[in-house]
Amino acid sequence: MYVETIINGNQLQVVLDTGVNTVSMAKELGDEIGLSYTNEKGYVKGVNAKSLLIEGAGWDALIQID
């Protein structure tokens, strides 16, 4: 389900999954909307997907769902 949301004052459409405990996004999008993060290196892999490099981890982003 797509919902309108505001992250750090930026209006975005996001996919809402109420069963997750982490959020993933492209580094370029995080930079564009001004998220701060610390450099973290590692990989993440989903079911039936290739491994992707983790660029960083961020905390304390204000997320508003209307």
VENGI-V464822 format. One line per field, one symbol per residue. ss: DSSP state (H for helix, E for strand, L for the rest). psi: psi as a letter, one per 20 degrees, with the letter a starting at -180 (. if undefined). A space follows every 10 residues. Layout:
ss: ???
psi: ???
//
This chain:
ss: LEEEEEELLE EEEEELLLLL LLLLLLHHHH HHLLLLLEEE EEEELLLLLL LEEEEEELLL LLEEEL
psi: ppqprpokjp pqpqppoijq jqpqrqhhgg ghjkpqrqpp qaqqprpkqq qqpphrpqrk poppp.
//
